[in-house]
């Protein structure tokens, strides 16, 4: 038997760091990962490679959307064939997971698969902004069996309390815990019972057209300071910017959540260096802001 856990959470909530911690909660058991990114450039796979576990990556769309559903089901069947004890599925931060039970309830195709529940990470400081503007945020909460309010060290206690109240208003009776750096306790997992998701079967599972993306290609080798200055011109108009950039100081991981810009030296090999996935929604002037940045400095373009 293989237990499957679904990991959801909006962009920048800390899912990848959490996943690293969660893998370590199953000592002596054989885990496998299926990692999904909405952007074209796979980044999380490189970040998780240090775990040394079997992993399948699905990029450029949500695994629960019709455009990637067949690919996800094939990946899941292939993963099951490897005989893992635990399968952790990290859904894209832009995923609508309301069809998860329908997808997994195919015993003929997925023999021995047991759905253990959905864990949703929310960013204590960014939750109200994304919840008010992004449809999938509410849908991710709707199927959750455990909600972790992450990054509580970056938010005031009263702000964290408001997030908890809003989460419980959307998902009454759900386990809710507060944490930092994606940490979790094994007892939180053992308390999961995976109750039926509180969603309507009538919810259409289609692409959310309010979510948009493009790839920003760096054609020149910049310094870290120059790239940070460039990103500051438009990061606040996006949900997430993520990728690897070859800079004058070496290779860096670029990870922006809204206006928060983080450049981290990357010691390993990176997929598609110089290509950054930019994710944004309606009402955000991302394309205009990026074009303004391009007009100010040549050497980069949008794909």
N, C-alpha and C positions, 0 to 999 in steps of 0.2 A: 504494500500500500504506500502511496505517496501523498503527503499532505501538501496542499497548495495554499500559500498565503499571497494575497494581493496587496501591494503597497501603492497607495495613491497619495496625492498631495499636490497642491498647486506649485507652479514654477518657483524654485528657490526656497522651498520649505525645508530642504535638508534630507531628501529621500536617499541620495547616494551615500551620504555619511551614515544615515540610519541603517541602510542595507548592510554596510560593513559590520556594524555592531550586531545586527540581527543574525548574520551568518554564524557568529561566534556563540549564539545561544543554543546551538545544536551540536555539542561535542559528541564525537563518536558516531554521528549520523552523516550520511552522504547528501550534501545539498547541491542544488543546481539553480542557476539564475536564468531568467528571461528578462532582458532589459529593453525598454521601449523609449525612443526619443522622437519627439514631434518634428524636430529639425532634420535637415539632410545630413548634417555632419555628426557622426557618432562620437560622443565624448565620454559618456558614462562607462562604456565598456573599458576604455583605457584606465579610468579611475578605479575600476573594480578588479582589474586584471591581477592585482597583487594578492587577491584572496585565494587564487589558485584553485578555483572550482569551475565546473563545467558551466559555460555561459553562451547564450544565444542573444544576438542583438537584432532588433527590428527598428529601423529608422524611418524618418520621413513620413510620419503619420501616426495616428493612434491605433493601437492593436484592436480596439473594440469598434472602430469605424469599418464600414464595408470595404474601404480601400485597402485595409491591412488585415482584416479578420481571417481570411484564408491563410495568410502567412503566419499569423499567430497560432492558428489551430495546427498547422503543419509543424511549427516549432515546438508546440506543446507535445504533440504525438512523438516527435523525435526525442525530446527530452525524457519523456516517460520510458521510452525504449532503453535508455541508459540505466534505468533502475535506481533513481534517486529516492532517498527517504523523504526529502523536503524540497519543494520547488517554491522559489520566491520570484514573483512576477512584479517587477517595477514598472508601473504604467507611466506613460508620459504625463507631465503636469497638466497637459491640455486634454487628457482623456475623459470621455464620458463612460464610466464603468457600469452603468445601470443594467447592461445586458450580461454581466459576468456570470450569473447563475444559469442563464439560458445557454450560454456558450459552453460552460463546463458540464452541464447536465446531459452528457452524451456518453453513457457507460460503454456503448459498443465501440466508440472511437477512442475513449480515454479510460480503459479498464484499470481499476485499482486506484483511481484518482479520488481523493477526499478533499473537498474545499474546507479549509480551516478558518477562513474569515478574511475580512479586509481591514487593513490598518491605514489610517489617513493621518498624514502630518500636516499641520498648519503652522504658519509663521506667526508668532505672537505679535510682531510689529506690523506685518503687512496684511493680516487677515481681513480686516474690515474693508480695506481698499479693494482687494481682489474679489471678496464675496459680493460687494455691491456692483461690480462691473463685469463679472465673469460667470456665465451660466454653469459651466462645468464644476465650479467650486461647490455649489449646492448639491449637485448630483454626486460628487465624490463623497460628501458627507452623508448623503442619503443611503448609501450602501455600506457605510462603515460600521464595523463591530468594535473597533478600538480607535480612539482619536488621541493623538499626542500633540500637545501644544508645545512646539519646539522654539528654540531661541528665546526662552523666557528671560535670559540674562540681558537681552537687548531691549526689553520693554518694561515699563513701570508696572508694579503689582496691580494697580487698578485697571490698567489696560489688559493685563492677562486675565483678570477676573471678568472683564467684559467679553473677552473672546470665549471663555468657558461658558458664560451664560448664553451667548449666541449659538455656540455649538450644541449645547443641550436643548435649546429651543428648536433647533433643526433636527436633532436626533435624540429624543428623550430616552433615557434609560441606557444610553451608550456609555461604555467605559471611557473616561477622559482623564488623562494624566498630563502633568507638566514636566518638561524636560529641557535639557540643553545639549547641544552637539549630537543630537540624534541618539541619545542613550536610552536604553530600555531595560526593564527587569524581566527575568524569565517568568515571574509570577503573572505579569500582565498577559503573556501569551497563553499560559495555562488556563486563564480565566475566560478565554475566548470561547464562545459557543456558536458563533456564526449564525445568529437568528435570521429569519427572512428579511431581505432588504425592504425598507419602507418606500417602495416606489410603485408607480402605476405601470401596468403592462402596456398602457397606451403611449408611454413616452417614446417618441420616435428616435431610433438610433441612427442619426445622420450627422454629417459633418457640421460643426458649429461654424458658420460663415463669419462670425464676429472675430474669430481667431485667425491671425495672419502671420506669415513668416517670409523671410528672405535670407540670403547668405551674403555677408559682407566679406569681400575678398581683399586682403592686404597685399598690394603689389610691391611694396617697398619694405625694407627692414628699418623699423623705427626703434627708438629707444623706449624703455618702459615708461618713462615720464611723458614722452610724446604721445604714446598710445593712450595712456590714462587721460591726458588732456583731451585727446580726440574723442574718446568714449564719453567724457563728461558733457559733450555737446548734445548728445542724444539719448544717453542711457535712461534718463528720467522719463522718456516717452516710450519706453518698452517695458514688457514684463520681464524678459530675460535675454541676456547675451552670453553665449557660451562657446568655447572652442579653444584651440591652441594657436599661439602666435610666436613665430620665430622673431626674436627681437635682438637688438645689438648686444644685450647682456646674456642672451641664450634663449632657450625655449621656455615659454610661459603658458600656464593655464589661465585663460580669461574667463571670469565668472562674475557676471553682473546681475543683481536682482534690483530692478528699478534703478534708482540713482546710485546704489551701493556698488562700487567698482572694486574688484579684487583681482590682482595679478600675482600669481604664485609660480615661482620657478618650478619647472617640470623636468625631473631627471631622466625620464624614460623616453621611449619612442611614442610619438603621437600620431593619430590618424588625421590626415588632411590638415596639416599645419598651414596657418595663414587664411583659414576659412572659418568665419564666426557665424553661428546661427543666431538670428535676431527674431524674437517672437514678440508679438504685440497684438492689440485688439482695436476694434472700432473706437474712434474717439481719441486715439493716441496718434500724434503726428510723427510717428517714427520715420516714415519714408522722407518726409519733408525735412526733418531734423538731420537725418543721415545725408541727404543731398546737400544741405547747407554745409555739413562737415566736409564733404567731398569737394565742394566749390572752394572751400578755404584751403584745402590741401589735396594735391593730386597724389596718385599712387594707391588708390583704393577704388573699388567699384562694387555695385550691387548686382547680384545674380538672382 
